[in-house]
Amino acid sequence: MLAFLSENLATILICAGLAALVACIIWSMVRRKKSGKGCNCGGCSGCAGASICHAQKKPDARGKS
């Protein structure tokens, strides 16, 4: 087992670094989605599916949306 680890240490470290990078990217995307910004950097102004992704707010009885 120790021989396997010593022979493949570089591969293991690179894979661990890549896994950490992917986890950070996913965490960032989830955080942005929860804050209502979506996953793209430009926002919803130029997105063709903005009306599908974010439902329009209906006005309440006082006429406010």
mmCIF file of the N, C-alpha and C atoms, coordinates in Angstrom:
data_MODEL
# 
_entry.id   MODEL 
# 
loop_
_atom_site.group_PDB 
_atom_site.id 
_atom_site.type_symbol 
_atom_site.label_atom_id 
_atom_site.label_alt_id 
_atom_site.label_comp_id 
_atom_site.label_asym_id 
_atom_site.label_entity_id 
_atom_site.label_seq_id 
_atom_site.pdbx_PDB_ins_code 
_atom_site.Cartn_x 
_atom_site.Cartn_y 
_atom_site.Cartn_z 
_atom_site.occupancy 
_atom_site.B_iso_or_equiv 
_atom_site.pdbx_formal_charge 
_atom_site.auth_seq_id 
_atom_site.auth_comp_id 
_atom_site.auth_asym_id 
_atom_site.auth_atom_id 
_atom_site.pdbx_PDB_model_num 
ATOM 1   N N  . MET A 1 1  ? 0.833   -1.198 0.000   1.00 0.00 ? 1  MET A N  1 
ATOM 2   C CA . MET A 1 1  ? 0.000   0.000  0.000   1.00 0.00 ? 1  MET A CA 1 
ATOM 3   C C  . MET A 1 1  ? 0.870   1.251  0.000   1.00 0.00 ? 1  MET A C  1 
ATOM 4   N N  . LEU A 1 2  ? 1.920   1.243  0.801   1.00 0.00 ? 2  LEU A N  1 
ATOM 5   C CA . LEU A 1 2  ? 2.816   2.395  0.869   1.00 0.00 ? 2  LEU A CA 1 
ATOM 6   C C  . LEU A 1 2  ? 3.566   2.584  -0.445  1.00 0.00 ? 2  LEU A C  1 
ATOM 7   N N  . ALA A 1 3  ? 3.914   1.474  -1.098  1.00 0.00 ? 3  ALA A N  1 
ATOM 8   C CA . ALA A 1 3  ? 4.600   1.554  -2.386  1.00 0.00 ? 3  ALA A CA 1 
ATOM 9   C C  . ALA A 1 3  ? 3.675   2.162  -3.444  1.00 0.00 ? 3  ALA A C  1 
ATOM 10  N N  . PHE A 1 4  ? 2.408   1.785  -3.412  1.00 0.00 ? 4  PHE A N  1 
ATOM 11  C CA . PHE A 1 4  ? 1.438   2.336  -4.353  1.00 0.00 ? 4  PHE A CA 1 
ATOM 12  C C  . PHE A 1 4  ? 1.310   3.846  -4.177  1.00 0.00 ? 4  PHE A C  1 
ATOM 13  N N  . LEU A 1 5  ? 1.209   4.302  -2.922  1.00 0.00 ? 5  LEU A N  1 
ATOM 14  C CA . LEU A 1 5  ? 1.085   5.733  -2.650  1.00 0.00 ? 5  LEU A CA 1 
ATOM 15  C C  . LEU A 1 5  ? 2.322   6.502  -3.093  1.00 0.00 ? 5  LEU A C  1 
ATOM 16  N N  . SER A 1 6  ? 3.500   5.950  -2.836  1.00 0.00 ? 6  SER A N  1 
ATOM 17  C CA . SER A 1 6  ? 4.721   6.661  -3.218  1.00 0.00 ? 6  SER A CA 1 
ATOM 18  C C  . SER A 1 6  ? 4.901   6.706  -4.731  1.00 0.00 ? 6  SER A C  1 
ATOM 19  N N  . GLU A 1 7  ? 4.462   5.669  -5.434  1.00 0.00 ? 7  GLU A N  1 
ATOM 20  C CA . GLU A 1 7  ? 4.589   5.649  -6.889  1.00 0.00 ? 7  GLU A CA 1 
ATOM 21  C C  . GLU A 1 7  ? 3.571   6.571  -7.568  1.00 0.00 ? 7  GLU A C  1 
ATOM 22  N N  . ASN A 1 8  ? 2.432   6.796  -6.952  1.00 0.00 ? 8  ASN A N  1 
ATOM 23  C CA . ASN A 1 8  ? 1.358   7.560  -7.570  1.00 0.00 ? 8  ASN A CA 1 
ATOM 24  C C  . ASN A 1 8  ? 1.043   8.855  -6.828  1.00 0.00 ? 8  ASN A C  1 
ATOM 25  N N  . LEU A 1 9  ? 1.986   9.371  -6.063  1.00 0.00 ? 9  LEU A N  1 
ATOM 26  C CA . LEU A 1 9  ? 1.737   10.558 -5.251  1.00 0.00 ? 9  LEU A CA 1 
ATOM 27  C C  . LEU A 1 9  ? 1.385   11.768 -6.116  1.00 0.00 ? 9  LEU A C  1 
ATOM 28  N N  . ALA A 1 10 ? 2.087   11.971 -7.211  1.00 0.00 ? 10 ALA A N  1 
ATOM 29  C CA . ALA A 1 10 ? 1.809   13.123 -8.076  1.00 0.00 ? 10 ALA A CA 1 
ATOM 30  C C  . ALA A 1 10 ? 0.402   13.040 -8.673  1.00 0.00 ? 10 ALA A C  1 
ATOM 31  N N  . THR A 1 11 ? 0.015   11.867 -9.122  1.00 0.00 ? 11 THR A N  1 
ATOM 32  C CA . THR A 1 11 ? -1.317  11.680 -9.691  1.00 0.00 ? 11 THR A CA 1 
ATOM 33  C C  . THR A 1 11 ? -2.396  11.913 -8.636  1.00 0.00 ? 11 THR A C  1 
ATOM 34  N N  . ILE A 1 12 ? -2.165  11.409 -7.439  1.00 0.00 ? 12 ILE A N  1 
ATOM 35  C CA . ILE A 1 12 ? -3.131  11.580 -6.356  1.00 0.00 ? 12 ILE A CA 1 
ATOM 36  C C  . ILE A 1 12 ? -3.277  13.051 -5.998  1.00 0.00 ? 12 ILE A C  1 
ATOM 37  N N  . LEU A 1 13 ? -2.182  13.779 -5.901  1.00 0.00 ? 13 LEU A N  1 
ATOM 38  C CA . LEU A 1 13 ? -2.229  15.205 -5.565  1.00 0.00 ? 13 LEU A CA 1 
ATOM 39  C C  . LEU A 1 13 ? -2.921  16.020 -6.656  1.00 0.00 ? 13 LEU A C  1 
ATOM 40  N N  . ILE A 1 14 ? -2.650  15.719 -7.913  1.00 0.00 ? 14 ILE A N  1 
ATOM 41  C CA . ILE A 1 14 ? -3.296  16.434 -9.016  1.00 0.00 ? 14 ILE A CA 1 
ATOM 42  C C  . ILE A 1 14 ? -4.797  16.161 -9.017  1.00 0.00 ? 14 ILE A C  1 
ATOM 43  N N  . CYS A 1 15 ? -5.182  14.917 -8.811  1.00 0.00 ? 15 CYS A N  1 
ATOM 44  C CA . CYS A 1 15 ? -6.610  14.573 -8.770  1.00 0.00 ? 15 CYS A CA 1 
ATOM 45  C C  . CYS A 1 15 ? -7.302  15.244 -7.592  1.00 0.00 ? 15 CYS A C  1 
ATOM 46  N N  . ALA A 1 16 ? -6.649  15.313 -6.449  1.00 0.00 ? 16 ALA A N  1 
ATOM 47  C CA . ALA A 1 16 ? -7.228  15.975 -5.280  1.00 0.00 ? 16 ALA A CA 1 
ATOM 48  C C  . ALA A 1 16 ? -7.383  17.474 -5.544  1.00 0.00 ? 16 ALA A C  1 
ATOM 49  N N  . GLY A 1 17 ? -6.399  18.083 -6.194  1.00 0.00 ? 17 GLY A N  1 
ATOM 50  C CA . GLY A 1 17 ? -6.490  19.501 -6.527  1.00 0.00 ? 17 GLY A CA 1 
ATOM 51  C C  . GLY A 1 17 ? -7.613  19.785 -7.506  1.00 0.00 ? 17 GLY A C  1 
ATOM 52  N N  . LEU A 1 18 ? -7.755  18.938 -8.516  1.00 0.00 ? 18 LEU A N  1 
ATOM 53  C CA . LEU A 1 18 ? -8.839  19.109 -9.487  1.00 0.00 ? 18 LEU A CA 1 
ATOM 54  C C  . LEU A 1 18 ? -10.206 18.898 -8.840  1.00 0.00 ? 18 LEU A C  1 
ATOM 55  N N  . ALA A 1 19 ? -10.306 17.927 -7.942  1.00 0.00 ? 19 ALA A N  1 
ATOM 56  C CA . ALA A 1 19 ? -11.567 17.690 -7.246  1.00 0.00 ? 19 ALA A CA 1 
ATOM 57  C C  . ALA A 1 19 ? -11.924 18.894 -6.375  1.00 0.00 ? 19 ALA A C  1 
ATOM 58  N N  . ALA A 1 20 ? -10.939 19.492 -5.723  1.00 0.00 ? 20 ALA A N  1 
ATOM 59  C CA . ALA A 1 20 ? -11.194 20.686 -4.907  1.00 0.00 ? 20 ALA A CA 1 
ATOM 60  C C  . ALA A 1 20 ? -11.636 21.853 -5.781  1.00 0.00 ? 20 ALA A C  1 
ATOM 61  N N  . LEU A 1 21 ? -11.038 22.009 -6.948  1.00 0.00 ? 21 LEU A N  1 
ATOM 62  C CA . LEU A 1 21 ? -11.406 23.079 -7.869  1.00 0.00 ? 21 LEU A CA 1 
ATOM 63  C C  . LEU A 1 21 ? -12.851 22.905 -8.360  1.00 0.00 ? 21 LEU A C  1 
ATOM 64  N N  . VAL A 1 22 ? -13.213 21.704 -8.728  1.00 0.00 ? 22 VAL A N  1 
ATOM 65  C CA . VAL A 1 22 ? -14.583 21.431 -9.187  1.00 0.00 ? 22 VAL A CA 1 
ATOM 66  C C  . VAL A 1 22 ? -15.579 21.673 -8.054  1.00 0.00 ? 22 VAL A C  1 
ATOM 67  N N  . ALA A 1 23 ? -15.229 21.276 -6.841  1.00 0.00 ? 23 ALA A N  1 
ATOM 68  C CA . ALA A 1 23 ? -16.114 21.497 -5.696  1.00 0.00 ? 23 ALA A CA 1 
ATOM 69  C C  . ALA A 1 23 ? -16.307 22.991 -5.450  1.00 0.00 ? 23 ALA A C  1 
ATOM 70  N N  . CYS A 1 24 ? -15.255 23.790 -5.589  1.00 0.00 ? 24 CYS A N  1 
ATOM 71  C CA . CYS A 1 24 ? -15.373 25.249 -5.413  1.00 0.00 ? 24 CYS A CA 1 
ATOM 72  C C  . CYS A 1 24 ? -16.254 25.868 -6.493  1.00 0.00 ? 24 CYS A C  1 
ATOM 73  N N  . ILE A 1 25 ? -16.132 25.401 -7.713  1.00 0.00 ? 25 ILE A N  1 
ATOM 74  C CA . ILE A 1 25 ? -16.953 25.921 -8.810  1.00 0.00 ? 25 ILE A CA 1 
ATOM 75  C C  . ILE A 1 25 ? -18.422 25.587 -8.577  1.00 0.00 ? 25 ILE A C  1 
ATOM 76  N N  . ILE A 1 26 ? -18.708 24.358 -8.179  1.00 0.00 ? 26 ILE A N  1 
ATOM 77  C CA . ILE A 1 26 ? -20.093 23.966 -7.918  1.00 0.00 ? 26 ILE A CA 1 
ATOM 78  C C  . ILE A 1 26 ? -20.658 24.755 -6.749  1.00 0.00 ? 26 ILE A C  1 
ATOM 79  N N  . TRP A 1 27 ? -19.878 24.922 -5.691  1.00 0.00 ? 27 TRP A N  1 
ATOM 80  C CA . TRP A 1 27 ? -20.323 25.696 -4.525  1.00 0.00 ? 27 TRP A CA 1 
ATOM 81  C C  . TRP A 1 27 ? -20.633 27.141 -4.928  1.00 0.00 ? 27 TRP A C  1 
ATOM 82  N N  . SER A 1 28 ? -19.789 27.722 -5.773  1.00 0.00 ? 28 SER A N  1 
ATOM 83  C CA . SER A 1 28 ? -20.009 29.085 -6.235  1.00 0.00 ? 28 SER A CA 1 
ATOM 84  C C  . SER A 1 28 ? -21.284 29.187 -7.071  1.00 0.00 ? 28 SER A C  1 
ATOM 85  N N  . MET A 1 29 ? -21.523 28.214 -7.937  1.00 0.00 ? 29 MET A N  1 
ATOM 86  C CA . MET A 1 29 ? -22.730 28.221 -8.765  1.00 0.00 ? 29 MET A CA 1 
ATOM 87  C C  . MET A 1 29 ? -23.988 28.088 -7.912  1.00 0.00 ? 29 MET A C  1 
ATOM 88  N N  . VAL A 1 30 ? -23.948 27.232 -6.905  1.00 0.00 ? 30 VAL A N  1 
ATOM 89  C CA . VAL A 1 30 ? -25.105 27.056 -6.021  1.00 0.00 ? 30 VAL A CA 1 
ATOM 90  C C  . VAL A 1 30 ? -25.366 28.341 -5.246  1.00 0.00 ? 30 VAL A C  1 
ATOM 91  N N  . ARG A 1 31 ? -24.297 28.977 -4.756  1.00 0.00 ? 31 ARG A N  1 
ATOM 92  C CA . ARG A 1 31 ? -24.441 30.220 -4.009  1.00 0.00 ? 31 ARG A CA 1 
ATOM 93  C C  . ARG A 1 31 ? -25.031 31.326 -4.878  1.00 0.00 ? 31 ARG A C  1 
ATOM 94  N N  . ARG A 1 32 ? -24.574 31.428 -6.128  1.00 0.00 ? 32 ARG A N  1 
ATOM 95  C CA . ARG A 1 32 ? -25.118 32.434 -7.042  1.00 0.00 ? 32 ARG A CA 1 
ATOM 96  C C  . ARG A 1 32 ? -26.579 32.145 -7.366  1.00 0.00 ? 32 ARG A C  1 
ATOM 97  N N  . LYS A 1 33 ? -26.933 30.891 -7.545  1.00 0.00 ? 33 LYS A N  1 
ATOM 98  C CA . LYS A 1 33 ? -28.313 30.525 -7.865  1.00 0.00 ? 33 LYS A CA 1 
ATOM 99  C C  . LYS A 1 33 ? -29.238 30.850 -6.699  1.00 0.00 ? 33 LYS A C  1 
ATOM 100 N N  . LYS A 1 34 ? -28.785 30.594 -5.466  1.00 0.00 ? 34 LYS A N  1 
ATOM 101 C CA . LYS A 1 34 ? -29.601 30.893 -4.293  1.00 0.00 ? 34 LYS A CA 1 
ATOM 102 C C  . LYS A 1 34 ? -29.799 32.388 -4.102  1.00 0.00 ? 34 LYS A C  1 
ATOM 103 N N  . SER A 1 35 ? -28.814 33.186 -4.541  1.00 0.00 ? 35 SER A N  1 
ATOM 104 C CA . SER A 1 35 ? -28.943 34.642 -4.400  1.00 0.00 ? 35 SER A CA 1 
ATOM 105 C C  . SER A 1 35 ? -29.768 35.245 -5.532  1.00 0.00 ? 35 SER A C  1 
ATOM 106 N N  . GLY A 1 36 ? -30.191 34.428 -6.502  1.00 0.00 ? 36 GLY A N  1 
ATOM 107 C CA . GLY A 1 36 ? -31.053 34.889 -7.581  1.00 0.00 ? 36 GLY A CA 1 
ATOM 108 C C  . GLY A 1 36 ? -30.307 35.417 -8.785  1.00 0.00 ? 36 GLY A C  1 
ATOM 109 N N  . LYS A 1 37 ? -29.013 35.245 -8.849  1.00 0.00 ? 37 LYS A N  1 
ATOM 110 C CA . LYS A 1 37 ? -28.233 35.767 -9.966  1.00 0.00 ? 37 LYS A CA 1 
ATOM 111 C C  . LYS A 1 37 ? -28.124 34.779 -11.118 1.00 0.00 ? 37 LYS A C  1 
ATOM 112 N N  . GLY A 1 38 ? -28.424 33.539 -10.907 1.00 0.00 ? 38 GLY A N  1 
ATOM 113 C CA . GLY A 1 38 ? -28.294 32.546 -11.967 1.00 0.00 ? 38 GLY A CA 1 
ATOM 114 C C  . GLY A 1 38 ? -26.854 32.106 -12.127 1.00 0.00 ? 38 GLY A C  1 
ATOM 115 N N  . CYS A 1 39 ? -26.589 31.337 -13.158 1.00 0.00 ? 39 CYS A N  1 
ATOM 116 C CA . CYS A 1 39 ? -25.256 30.766 -13.327 1.00 0.00 ? 39 CYS A CA 1 
ATOM 117 C C  . CYS A 1 39 ? -24.386 31.515 -14.322 1.00 0.00 ? 39 CYS A C  1 
ATOM 118 N N  . ASN A 1 40 ? -24.957 32.372 -15.128 1.00 0.00 ? 40 ASN A N  1 
ATOM 119 C CA . ASN A 1 40 ? -24.124 33.080 -16.095 1.00 0.00 ? 40 ASN A CA 1 
ATOM 120 C C  . ASN A 1 40 ? -23.639 34.400 -15.503 1.00 0.00 ? 40 ASN A C  1 
ATOM 121 N N  . CYS A 1 41 ? -22.578 34.919 -16.043 1.00 0.00 ? 41 CYS A N  1 
ATOM 122 C CA . CYS A 1 41 ? -21.963 36.131 -15.494 1.00 0.00 ? 41 CYS A CA 1 
ATOM 123 C C  . CYS A 1 41 ? -22.677 37.403 -15.921 1.00 0.00 ? 41 CYS A C  1 
ATOM 124 N N  . GLY A 1 42 ? -23.382 37.382 -17.024 1.00 0.00 ? 42 GLY A N  1 
ATOM 125 C CA . GLY A 1 42 ? -23.987 38.589 -17.552 1.00 0.00 ? 42 GLY A CA 1 
ATOM 126 C C  . GLY A 1 42 ? -25.346 38.925 -16.979 1.00 0.00 ? 42 GLY A C  1 
ATOM 127 N N  . GLY A 1 43 ? -25.901 38.068 -16.172 1.00 0.00 ? 43 GLY A N  1 
ATOM 128 C CA . GLY A 1 43 ? -27.236 38.314 -15.643 1.00 0.00 ? 43 GLY A CA 1 
ATOM 129 C C  . GLY A 1 43 ? -28.290 37.883 -16.643 1.00 0.00 ? 43 GLY A C  1 
ATOM 130 N N  . CYS A 1 44 ? -29.528 38.248 -16.371 1.00 0.00 ? 44 CYS A N  1 
ATOM 131 C CA . CYS A 1 44 ? -30.643 37.790 -17.209 1.00 0.00 ? 44 CYS A CA 1 
ATOM 132 C C  . CYS A 1 44 ? -31.003 38.781 -18.310 1.00 0.00 ? 44 CYS A C  1 
ATOM 133 N N  . SER A 1 45 ? -30.357 39.928 -18.374 1.00 0.00 ? 45 SER A N  1 
ATOM 134 C CA . SER A 1 45 ? -30.753 40.943 -19.348 1.00 0.00 ? 45 SER A CA 1 
ATOM 135 C C  . SER A 1 45 ? -30.593 40.469 -20.791 1.00 0.00 ? 45 SER A C  1 
ATOM 136 N N  . GLY A 1 46 ? -29.586 39.677 -21.082 1.00 0.00 ? 46 GLY A N  1 
ATOM 137 C CA . GLY A 1 46 ? -29.365 39.220 -22.441 1.00 0.00 ? 46 GLY A CA 1 
ATOM 138 C C  . GLY A 1 46 ? -29.769 37.779 -22.675 1.00 0.00 ? 46 GLY A C  1 
ATOM 139 N N  . CYS A 1 47 ? -30.411 37.176 -21.706 1.00 0.00 ? 47 CYS A N  1 
ATOM 140 C CA . CYS A 1 47 ? -30.753 35.757 -21.799 1.00 0.00 ? 47 CYS A CA 1 
ATOM 141 C C  . CYS A 1 47 ? -32.099 35.579 -22.496 1.00 0.00 ? 47 CYS A C  1 
ATOM 142 N N  . ALA A 1 48 ? -32.150 34.669 -23.467 1.00 0.00 ? 48 ALA A N  1 
ATOM 143 C CA . ALA A 1 48 ? -33.392 34.410 -24.188 1.00 0.00 ? 48 ALA A CA 1 
ATOM 144 C C  . ALA A 1 48 ? -34.406 33.671 -23.316 1.00 0.00 ? 48 ALA A C  1 
ATOM 145 N N  . GLY A 1 49 ? -33.959 32.945 -22.307 1.00 0.00 ? 49 GLY A N  1 
ATOM 146 C CA . GLY A 1 49 ? -34.865 32.179 -21.462 1.00 0.00 ? 49 GLY A CA 1 
ATOM 147 C C  . GLY A 1 49 ? -35.153 32.844 -20.131 1.00 0.00 ? 49 GLY A C  1 
ATOM 148 N N  . ALA A 1 50 ? -34.952 34.155 -20.018 1.00 0.00 ? 50 ALA A N  1 
ATOM 149 C CA . ALA A 1 50 ? -35.149 34.851 -18.744 1.00 0.00 ? 50 ALA A CA 1 
ATOM 150 C C  . ALA A 1 50 ? -36.594 34.768 -18.268 1.00 0.00 ? 50 ALA A C  1 
ATOM 151 N N  . SER A 1 51 ? -37.547 34.821 -19.194 1.00 0.00 ? 51 SER A N  1 
ATOM 152 C CA . SER A 1 51 ? -38.952 34.773 -18.786 1.00 0.00 ? 51 SER A CA 1 
ATOM 153 C C  . SER A 1 51 ? -39.336 33.388 -18.279 1.00 0.00 ? 51 SER A C  1 
ATOM 154 N N  . ILE A 1 52 ? -38.641 32.374 -18.717 1.00 0.00 ? 52 ILE A N  1 
ATOM 155 C CA . ILE A 1 52 ? -38.911 31.012 -18.278 1.00 0.00 ? 52 ILE A CA 1 
ATOM 156 C C  . ILE A 1 52 ? -38.246 30.747 -16.932 1.00 0.00 ? 52 ILE A C  1 
ATOM 157 N N  . CYS A 1 53 ? -37.041 31.242 -16.784 1.00 0.00 ? 53 CYS A N  1 
ATOM 158 C CA . CYS A 1 53 ? -36.257 30.983 -15.588 1.00 0.00 ? 53 CYS A CA 1 
ATOM 159 C C  . CYS A 1 53 ? -36.824 31.715 -14.371 1.00 0.00 ? 53 CYS A C  1 
ATOM 160 N N  . HIS A 1 54 ? -37.162 32.975 -14.532 1.00 0.00 ? 54 HIS A N  1 
ATOM 161 C CA . HIS A 1 54 ? -37.674 33.788 -13.437 1.00 0.00 ? 54 HIS A CA 1 
ATOM 162 C C  . HIS A 1 54 ? -39.110 34.193 -13.754 1.00 0.00 ? 54 HIS A C  1 
ATOM 163 N N  . ALA A 1 55 ? -40.045 33.676 -12.978 1.00 0.00 ? 55 ALA A N  1 
ATOM 164 C CA . ALA A 1 55 ? -41.452 33.990 -13.197 1.00 0.00 ? 55 ALA A CA 1 
ATOM 165 C C  . ALA A 1 55 ? -41.709 35.466 -12.893 1.00 0.00 ? 55 ALA A C  1 
ATOM 166 N N  . GLN A 1 56 ? -42.585 36.069 -13.661 1.00 0.00 ? 56 GLN A N  1 
ATOM 167 C CA . GLN A 1 56 ? -42.942 37.470 -13.437 1.00 0.00 ? 56 GLN A CA 1 
ATOM 168 C C  . GLN A 1 56 ? -43.730 37.588 -12.150 1.00 0.00 ? 56 GLN A C  1 
ATOM 169 N N  . LYS A 1 57 ? -43.460 38.638 -11.372 1.00 0.00 ? 57 LYS A N  1 
ATOM 170 C CA . LYS A 1 57 ? -44.198 38.858 -10.134 1.00 0.00 ? 57 LYS A CA 1 
ATOM 171 C C  . LYS A 1 57 ? -45.559 39.458 -10.463 1.00 0.00 ? 57 LYS A C  1 
ATOM 172 N N  . LYS A 1 58 ? -46.597 38.901 -9.864  1.00 0.00 ? 58 LYS A N  1 
ATOM 173 C CA . LYS A 1 58 ? -47.942 39.411 -10.069 1.00 0.00 ? 58 LYS A CA 1 
ATOM 174 C C  . LYS A 1 58 ? -48.210 40.542 -9.083  1.00 0.00 ? 58 LYS A C  1 
ATOM 175 N N  . PRO A 1 59 ? -48.873 41.613 -9.518  1.00 0.00 ? 59 PRO A N  1 
ATOM 176 C CA . PRO A 1 59 ? -49.179 42.696 -8.581  1.00 0.00 ? 59 PRO A CA 1 
ATOM 177 C C  . PRO A 1 59 ? -50.171 42.229 -7.532  1.00 0.00 ? 59 PRO A C  1 
ATOM 178 N N  . ASP A 1 60 ? -49.977 42.742 -6.312  1.00 0.00 ? 60 ASP A N  1 
ATOM 179 C CA . ASP A 1 60 ? -50.923 42.404 -5.241  1.00 0.00 ? 60 ASP A CA 1 
ATOM 180 C C  . ASP A 1 60 ? -52.141 43.317 -5.315  1.00 0.00 ? 60 ASP A C  1 
ATOM 181 N N  . ALA A 1 61 ? -52.991 43.271 -4.324  1.00 0.00 ? 61 ALA A N  1 
ATOM 182 C CA . ALA A 1 61 ? -54.241 44.027 -4.313  1.00 0.00 ? 61 ALA A CA 1 
ATOM 183 C C  . ALA A 1 61 ? -54.009 45.531 -4.364  1.00 0.00 ? 61 ALA A C  1 
ATOM 184 N N  . ARG A 1 62 ? -52.857 45.989 -3.874  1.00 0.00 ? 62 ARG A N  1 
ATOM 185 C CA . ARG A 1 62 ? -52.557 47.427 -3.861  1.00 0.00 ? 62 ARG A CA 1 
ATOM 186 C C  . ARG A 1 62 ? -51.893 47.882 -5.155  1.00 0.00 ? 62 ARG A C  1 
ATOM 187 N N  . GLY A 1 63 ? -51.641 46.967 -6.075  1.00 0.00 ? 63 GLY A N  1 
ATOM 188 C CA . GLY A 1 63 ? -51.048 47.338 -7.358  1.00 0.00 ? 63 GLY A CA 1 
ATOM 189 C C  . GLY A 1 63 ? -49.531 47.310 -7.350  1.00 0.00 ? 63 GLY A C  1 
ATOM 190 N N  . LYS A 1 64 ? -48.932 46.853 -6.258  1.00 0.00 ? 64 LYS A N  1 
ATOM 191 C CA . LYS A 1 64 ? -47.469 46.751 -6.195  1.00 0.00 ? 64 LYS A CA 1 
ATOM 192 C C  . LYS A 1 64 ? -47.050 45.368 -6.626  1.00 0.00 ? 64 LYS A C  1 
ATOM 193 N N  . SER A 1 65 ? -45.898 45.295 -7.256  1.00 0.00 ? 65 SER A N  1 
ATOM 194 C CA . SER A 1 65 ? -45.416 43.994 -7.702  1.00 0.00 ? 65 SER A CA 1 
ATOM 195 C C  . SER A 1 65 ? -44.410 43.415 -6.752  1.00 0.00 ? 65 SER A C  1 
# 
